[in-house]
Structures are given as structure tokens and as C-alpha cells.
Amino acid sequence: MVVSVFSCSKDDDSPNPDNHAPESFNLITVPDGTTDVDLNPTFSWEPAIDPDGDAVSYDVYLGTENPPITAVASGLSDITYTPQENLNPGTTYYWAVMAKDGNQGETLSNVATFTTLEQQPIVLSCNAFKSNNDDAILLLENRINGVDYIIDCITSVEVDLKIEPGVEIEFTDATGMKIREEGSISAIGSQSEPIIFTAATKTKGAWKGIISYSQSVKNRFDYVTMEYAGDGGLSGNGELGSLILRPGVYFRLNNVTIKNGLNNGISSTWYNYDVEINNCTITGCDMPIYADANVASHISGGDFTGNNTDAIRLDSDAGPRKMSTSQTWTALNVPYRMGSTLVIEDGAVFTIQPGVIVEFEDGKGIIIDKGGDDGSAISAEGTPENPIVFTGVTKSPGAWETISVRRTSSVQNKIDNVLIEYAGGAGAGGAIEMWVDPVLTVTNTTFKDIDACALYNRYGPTNPNLTENNNTLVNVNGGYMCND
């Protein structure tokens, strides 16, 4: 093809010796050797005069080869051409024009070279996503290789914002993003083209992060990377995290990576969340996740290691953050850590799968109580090969309190193939306490380094609803079975 296109001449060996090819002509724009050329240039050339008076048409060749071999336009009658799509930024191109007289006469112009402009990121205005802005941006496109957009303020998203795969947003120091109640963010990347939220300064906490107040079902991060965030100050409540979720927020996080954050990777310590965290990686942060305990059942898979503290820290209370609906905790590659006592009421069944490790900060524990429904229960059934572990952050007898089973008649209250260690502190009578004869089965369980009894019955000498056998004691100060 190169030979057939670029060896045309006017010699007497041409297929039509009585015809004269168009005369020589020159390229005008884009001139040879030009740099910083716009990505959508208009090419122009001199008209090629045909000695025979034939009408002349033009083919335009454009490409990164020298000489160019790809005809990007053919049969043009005009002496200008503008590509339909932008050229690539920062790229060297070659172009030429072939003049044709329709009678097999052809004349090639000179070949010119040029380099396109290195496209720069767009600095987004602080009202770019405001609902009262007639020119509000609804879509962020993948414009160039590298950083597409720069945010140099704490911007509020009050529209339904979509972000395309491959987009990279850079935040200057101490800036961030707030997803307001009336807005949403849908950042759906791909494995080959992740969406990146990064910092201009590559240090932990260089930018504040993202906080969401939105309950929209459009809130979603897929194949998103957040890095160098977590400086804090996005809300007046002292929440610290690269991604902060406020009460009632809806969010779906799939294949998200949060790394090198100054504080928690994700902070969601309020209540009424509709959140899923699937196959995410959080590393290089202070702690991967600090959340309402009800969020824990919506965490699946992922990698949460490589942080200052490798644990999912959880909070609960007897109010809106209590466990009042049934939850299941699956085994992760880090422990669940209770920063407060976990309260289970109103018929909720707390199911713990084999291999789960629950660790308690000093003086904390679990309370399973009847509340408004007698069906409240704890179902912790491990296996000999994969036991469930209840342990303390502090590795000494009595570091944490107890598992307190109160006033529940649910037959689902079962503790089997479990290791309970370092319990019995803060006035607890036993590692497991029973209040008002709850239905409970404790089997194949090891009590180790307990600063109280293994089992303790309050408000009665015995619990007629207790089934127990094949349990093991190792360094249990109070003995096996105690009561008031």
C-alpha cells in the first residue's frame, strides 16, 4: 500500500500517458514542525492545478507513521479537513494530501509533522455540582491520561453526579467533597480503568476525604481508589475517615481500595445505614473501618490488613445502634473489635459463622436481652477445625466483661466450638452470665484465662434451661459454675 500510494508520479510510464497529473502544491496548516497543536485542528493546503483542466479531488493521510498510510478522508473537493474526533494529546503525527484528477493522475504533497498539545486537567469551580447552578456538571468524563480534574475547595454535590471509568480527580491540600441530601454520586469504574480520587500532595491526610449525607440509591463506588485522604473536619462531629457516612446513608462499595489514609478508611458510626462493603481493600490507614455494629453483617470479603490497627471497630448501644434485626457476621481476615458493649434485643438473632474472631476493648461485652421480643438470641456455632473466638484486646484475665444472656427463651441460643478467653472483668460473675433462666446451650467450648467463673447464673441457684457438656477450663479463677 505504501508503494502504491506514495510512489505516484507524472512520468510517461503512467497508465494514461495523454493525461497530465495535477501540479505540485504545498501544505498550509498544520505547518511542518508545529508543536502544541490543538486536539481538533483544521488542516488546509494549496489547490492543486490540473494542466488538463480536470476537476481535482483530495485524499488526506494522517497517522503516527512516517509516511502516513491511513487515508482519513477521501474524494474531498474542499482544500480543508477537520477530523470528526479529537486527536490524542502529546502525540507526534504525520500528514500529507494526495491530489487526484479522476483520470489516474495523482500528485502527493510534502509530508508534514506536528505534535499535539499536552492536555491539562480542568480545575472545577466550587459550585460545579450545585443545584442552583444552571451549568452544573452532571458527568465527569475520562478526558486524558493521568489527572482529568482538580478540586481546590470543599465542594458540595447537590446533583446526581456520574463519573466515567478511568477518571482521575486530584484534590489540593485540605479540600474534599460533600455529597448532600439532595445529591448522589455514582462512580463506576472497571478493573482496567479504575476511578481515582487522589491528592496533589502524596502524604497521608493531604485532603479531607468524602462525606455523604445522601440516602439516594444511586450512591455507588465500583472499582474506585481513594488515597491520601482522612484529614478530618468535614463535619462538626469529629468523624475521621477517608470516606465518612452520616445517619441513614445508602451506599454500595464494590472492589473499592482505600489506602494511605490518615485515620479510618471508612467511618460510619451512626445508625439506620443501608450500606454494603464487598471485596474492598483498605490498607495503610489507622484502622480500616469504624462503624455501627449493624454495618458488620454487610461486609464481605476483601483485605483489611496493613493498617496501624488491623480490626473492624464497631460501636453499639441500647438506643438506635442496638442490634434489633437479625445479623450474620462472616469471617474476615481481621477481627471484629467491639468498642462498646454489643446490645442485641427485640428478637434479633446474632449469628456468628465459624472462624470469626470478636475482640473486646477493656470492660466491654455482649448483652442478649428479650427487649420487645422473646426471640433474641446468639448463635455462635464454630467447628473443631474452625472455632469462633471471643477474646480481649488486652491479653490478660478479666480484660473484658461477659456474654450476658438475659430473659430469652429462644432455642437458637447456642455456643458451640468456641474459645472464650480473657473475660470476667468489670464485676462480671462469669465469662457467660445467665439472667432469669434463659434458654441456652453451651457445648465443646474452652474457657481460658477467665477472672471469674466460666458460667454464672443470676437470680437463682441453677438455670433449668441450660444445656452444657464437653466444656474445657484453662486458668479459670472462679471455677466452672457459679450463682448468686
SULFEN-V272361 format. One record per residue. N is the residue number from 1. PHI is phi in degrees with one decimal (* if undefined). Layout:
BEGIN
n->N phi->PHI
n->N phi->PHI
END
This chain:
BEGIN
n->1 phi->*
n->2 phi->-59.9
n->3 phi->-65.6
n->4 phi->-67.4
n->5 phi->-85.9
n->6 phi->-101.9
n->7 phi->-110.7
n->8 phi->-65.3
n->9 phi->-151.6
n->10 phi->-108.8
n->11 phi->-73.7
n->12 phi->-72.6
n->13 phi->-86.9
n->14 phi->-65.5
n->15 phi->-58.8
n->16 phi->-126.8
n->17 phi->-66.5
n->18 phi->-83.2
n->19 phi->-95.6
n->20 phi->-111.6
n->21 phi->-68.3
n->22 phi->-55.8
n->23 phi->-73.0
n->24 phi->-61.7
n->25 phi->-147.1
n->26 phi->-119.4
n->27 phi->-77.2
n->28 phi->-108.2
n->29 phi->-129.3
n->30 phi->-89.8
n->31 phi->-65.9
n->32 phi->-61.7
n->33 phi->84.0
n->34 phi->-72.5
n->35 phi->-118.8
n->36 phi->53.2
n->37 phi->-78.5
n->38 phi->-56.1
n->39 phi->-75.6
n->40 phi->-132.2
n->41 phi->-78.3
n->42 phi->-104.2
n->43 phi->-92.3
n->44 phi->-142.1
n->45 phi->-152.8
n->46 phi->-68.8
n->47 phi->-69.2
n->48 phi->-92.9
n->49 phi->-82.3
n->50 phi->-97.5
n->51 phi->-61.4
n->52 phi->-90.0
n->53 phi->76.6
n->54 phi->-71.6
n->55 phi->-69.5
n->56 phi->-108.1
n->57 phi->-118.4
n->58 phi->-133.0
n->59 phi->-110.2
n->60 phi->-106.0
n->61 phi->-110.0
n->62 phi->-147.4
n->63 phi->179.1
n->64 phi->-94.2
n->65 phi->-90.7
n->66 phi->-124.4
n->67 phi->-79.6
n->68 phi->-69.7
n->69 phi->-118.0
n->70 phi->-103.4
n->71 phi->-81.4
n->72 phi->-90.8
n->73 phi->-154.1
n->74 phi->-137.3
n->75 phi->68.7
n->76 phi->-74.2
n->77 phi->-94.8
n->78 phi->-78.9
n->79 phi->-107.1
n->80 phi->-138.7
n->81 phi->-151.7
n->82 phi->-124.4
n->83 phi->-60.1
n->84 phi->-73.3
n->85 phi->-119.0
n->86 phi->-62.9
n->87 phi->-77.7
n->88 phi->-76.4
n->89 phi->-71.2
n->90 phi->59.9
n->91 phi->-123.7
n->92 phi->-90.2
n->93 phi->-119.0
n->94 phi->-125.5
n->95 phi->-144.4
n->96 phi->-156.4
n->97 phi->-130.1
n->98 phi->-105.4
n->99 phi->-95.0
n->100 phi->-129.6
n->101 phi->-102.6
n->102 phi->82.8
n->103 phi->-122.3
n->104 phi->73.6
n->105 phi->-93.4
n->106 phi->-137.9
n->107 phi->-136.6
n->108 phi->-96.7
n->109 phi->-73.1
n->110 phi->-68.0
n->111 phi->-99.3
n->112 phi->-114.2
n->113 phi->-121.8
n->114 phi->-155.1
n->115 phi->-124.8
n->116 phi->-77.5
n->117 phi->-66.0
n->118 phi->-72.1
n->119 phi->-67.1
n->120 phi->-100.8
n->121 phi->-62.8
n->122 phi->-93.0
n->123 phi->-85.5
n->124 phi->-79.4
n->125 phi->-71.8
n->126 phi->-68.6
n->127 phi->-106.8
n->128 phi->-61.3
n->129 phi->-118.8
n->130 phi->-81.7
n->131 phi->-69.4
n->132 phi->-90.6
n->133 phi->-98.5
n->134 phi->-62.6
n->135 phi->-105.7
n->136 phi->-57.7
n->137 phi->-85.5
n->138 phi->-106.5
n->139 phi->-139.7
n->140 phi->-105.1
n->141 phi->-95.8
n->142 phi->-78.9
n->143 phi->-88.0
n->144 phi->-143.9
n->145 phi->-75.2
n->146 phi->92.5
n->147 phi->-70.6
n->148 phi->-90.2
n->149 phi->-139.0
n->150 phi->-122.4
n->151 phi->-114.8
n->152 phi->-119.7
n->153 phi->-155.8
n->154 phi->-89.0
n->155 phi->-94.8
n->156 phi->-104.2
n->157 phi->-99.7
n->158 phi->-115.6
n->159 phi->-122.8
n->160 phi->-85.1
n->161 phi->-91.2
n->162 phi->-114.1
n->163 phi->-124.6
n->164 phi->-76.7
n->165 phi->-56.4
n->166 phi->86.7
n->167 phi->-69.9
n->168 phi->-122.2
n->169 phi->-113.7
n->170 phi->-110.0
n->171 phi->-104.5
n->172 phi->-75.3
n->173 phi->-57.3
n->174 phi->64.4
n->175 phi->-105.4
n->176 phi->179.9
n->177 phi->-140.3
n->178 phi->-117.6
n->179 phi->-91.3
n->180 phi->-78.0
n->181 phi->-56.6
n->182 phi->-85.8
n->183 phi->-109.8
n->184 phi->-160.4
n->185 phi->-135.7
n->186 phi->-124.0
n->187 phi->-113.5
n->188 phi->-113.5
n->189 phi->-95.3
n->190 phi->-143.2
n->191 phi->-61.5
n->192 phi->-84.5
n->193 phi->-133.0
n->194 phi->-69.5
n->195 phi->-91.4
n->196 phi->-123.4
n->197 phi->-107.6
n->198 phi->-135.1
n->199 phi->-116.3
n->200 phi->-66.5
n->201 phi->-99.5
n->202 phi->-85.3
n->203 phi->-135.5
n->204 phi->-58.2
n->205 phi->75.2
n->206 phi->-62.7
n->207 phi->-124.3
n->208 phi->-77.8
n->209 phi->116.0
n->210 phi->-125.2
n->211 phi->-121.0
n->212 phi->-120.1
n->213 phi->-109.0
n->214 phi->-88.2
n->215 phi->-103.9
n->216 phi->-68.1
n->217 phi->-73.4
n->218 phi->-83.4
n->219 phi->-70.0
n->220 phi->-156.8
n->221 phi->-120.5
n->222 phi->-124.8
n->223 phi->49.9
n->224 phi->-118.3
n->225 phi->-117.5
n->226 phi->-115.6
n->227 phi->-145.1
n->228 phi->65.1
n->229 phi->-104.9
n->230 phi->94.8
n->231 phi->-71.2
n->232 phi->88.0
n->233 phi->87.9
n->234 phi->-79.9
n->235 phi->-133.5
n->236 phi->-88.8
n->237 phi->-109.5
n->238 phi->72.6
n->239 phi->-70.2
n->240 phi->-125.2
n->241 phi->176.9
n->242 phi->-69.7
n->243 phi->-122.8
n->244 phi->-114.0
n->245 phi->-116.4
n->246 phi->-90.1
n->247 phi->-55.6
n->248 phi->76.6
n->249 phi->-68.3
n->250 phi->-103.0
n->251 phi->-158.7
n->252 phi->-121.5
n->253 phi->-120.6
n->254 phi->-128.9
n->255 phi->55.7
n->256 phi->-96.4
n->257 phi->-114.5
n->258 phi->-119.1
n->259 phi->-142.1
n->260 phi->55.2
n->261 phi->-89.6
n->262 phi->-72.1
n->263 phi->-124.6
n->264 phi->-67.5
n->265 phi->-66.6
n->266 phi->-124.5
n->267 phi->-121.3
n->268 phi->-144.5
n->269 phi->-98.7
n->270 phi->-94.1
n->271 phi->-158.0
n->272 phi->59.7
n->273 phi->-77.3
n->274 phi->-123.1
n->275 phi->-129.5
n->276 phi->-127.6
n->277 phi->-125.4
n->278 phi->-119.6
n->279 phi->53.7
n->280 phi->-99.3
n->281 phi->-121.0
n->282 phi->-129.1
n->283 phi->-147.9
n->284 phi->73.1
n->285 phi->-105.2
n->286 phi->-69.6
n->287 phi->-148.2
n->288 phi->-66.4
n->289 phi->-141.3
n->290 phi->-126.3
n->291 phi->-145.1
n->292 phi->-58.7
n->293 phi->-58.2
n->294 phi->-71.1
n->295 phi->-76.0
n->296 phi->-57.9
n->297 phi->-72.4
n->298 phi->-108.4
n->299 phi->-107.8
n->300 phi->-135.9
n->301 phi->61.8
n->302 phi->95.4
n->303 phi->-134.0
n->304 phi->-122.5
n->305 phi->-101.9
n->306 phi->86.2
n->307 phi->-102.2
n->308 phi->-59.5
n->309 phi->-127.3
n->310 phi->-93.3
n->311 phi->-161.0
n->312 phi->-92.5
n->313 phi->-84.9
n->314 phi->-128.7
n->315 phi->-122.7
n->316 phi->-146.7
n->317 phi->-161.7
n->318 phi->-88.3
n->319 phi->-103.9
n->320 phi->-69.0
n->321 phi->-99.1
n->322 phi->-69.9
n->323 phi->-85.9
n->324 phi->-115.0
n->325 phi->-127.3
n->326 phi->-63.1
n->327 phi->-134.9
n->328 phi->-129.3
n->329 phi->-102.8
n->330 phi->-101.1
n->331 phi->-70.0
n->332 phi->-112.9
n->333 phi->-88.4
n->334 phi->-138.5
n->335 phi->-74.8
n->336 phi->-86.2
n->337 phi->-120.5
n->338 phi->-86.3
n->339 phi->-88.3
n->340 phi->-149.0
n->341 phi->-72.5
n->342 phi->-80.1
n->343 phi->-107.7
n->344 phi->-120.3
n->345 phi->-143.2
n->346 phi->61.6
n->347 phi->83.9
n->348 phi->-71.0
n->349 phi->-105.9
n->350 phi->-95.9
n->351 phi->-102.0
n->352 phi->-119.2
n->353 phi->-83.4
n->354 phi->-53.4
n->355 phi->89.5
n->356 phi->-70.1
n->357 phi->-114.7
n->358 phi->-114.2
n->359 phi->-115.0
n->360 phi->-115.5
n->361 phi->-70.4
n->362 phi->-53.3
n->363 phi->79.7
n->364 phi->-96.9
n->365 phi->-174.1
n->366 phi->-131.3
n->367 phi->-122.8
n->368 phi->-109.9
n->369 phi->-129.6
n->370 phi->-61.2
n->371 phi->57.8
n->372 phi->-89.0
n->373 phi->-150.6
n->374 phi->-73.4
n->375 phi->-86.9
n->376 phi->-57.9
n->377 phi->-159.2
n->378 phi->-118.8
n->379 phi->-119.6
n->380 phi->-117.6
n->381 phi->-119.9
n->382 phi->-88.7
n->383 phi->-132.3
n->384 phi->-57.4
n->385 phi->-81.0
n->386 phi->-139.6
n->387 phi->-72.0
n->388 phi->-89.6
n->389 phi->-124.5
n->390 phi->-109.4
n->391 phi->-139.7
n->392 phi->-108.3
n->393 phi->-63.0
n->394 phi->-87.2
n->395 phi->-91.9
n->396 phi->-150.8
n->397 phi->-54.7
n->398 phi->79.4
n->399 phi->-64.9
n->400 phi->-118.5
n->401 phi->-89.0
n->402 phi->-162.3
n->403 phi->-99.3
n->404 phi->-104.7
n->405 phi->-106.9
n->406 phi->-126.7
n->407 phi->51.9
n->408 phi->-117.7
n->409 phi->-109.5
n->410 phi->-72.7
n->411 phi->-74.0
n->412 phi->-80.3
n->413 phi->-71.1
n->414 phi->-138.1
n->415 phi->-127.0
n->416 phi->-141.8
n->417 phi->52.7
n->418 phi->-127.5
n->419 phi->-105.7
n->420 phi->-115.1
n->421 phi->-136.7
n->422 phi->66.5
n->423 phi->-94.5
n->424 phi->92.3
n->425 phi->-98.4
n->426 phi->55.3
n->427 phi->83.7
n->428 phi->-70.9
n->429 phi->-79.8
n->430 phi->-159.0
n->431 phi->-63.1
n->432 phi->-120.3
n->433 phi->-110.4
n->434 phi->-120.0
n->435 phi->-114.0
n->436 phi->57.7
n->437 phi->52.6
n->438 phi->-72.6
n->439 phi->-75.1
n->440 phi->-156.8
n->441 phi->-119.2
n->442 phi->-127.2
n->443 phi->-139.2
n->444 phi->52.2
n->445 phi->-114.1
n->446 phi->-104.7
n->447 phi->-103.8
n->448 phi->-135.2
n->449 phi->53.4
n->450 phi->-105.1
n->451 phi->-96.2
n->452 phi->-173.0
n->453 phi->-81.2
n->454 phi->-71.9
n->455 phi->-119.6
n->456 phi->-137.6
n->457 phi->-109.6
n->458 phi->-94.8
n->459 phi->63.5
n->460 phi->165.0
n->461 phi->-70.3
n->462 phi->-142.4
n->463 phi->-113.7
n->464 phi->-66.5
n->465 phi->-98.3
n->466 phi->-94.2
n->467 phi->-114.6
n->468 phi->-146.5
n->469 phi->-168.7
n->470 phi->57.5
n->471 phi->-99.5
n->472 phi->-123.9
n->473 phi->-113.9
n->474 phi->-133.6
n->475 phi->57.6
n->476 phi->-106.2
n->477 phi->-64.6
n->478 phi->-95.5
n->479 phi->93.0
n->480 phi->-82.7
n->481 phi->-126.7
n->482 phi->-132.0
n->483 phi->-153.1
n->484 phi->-61.7
END
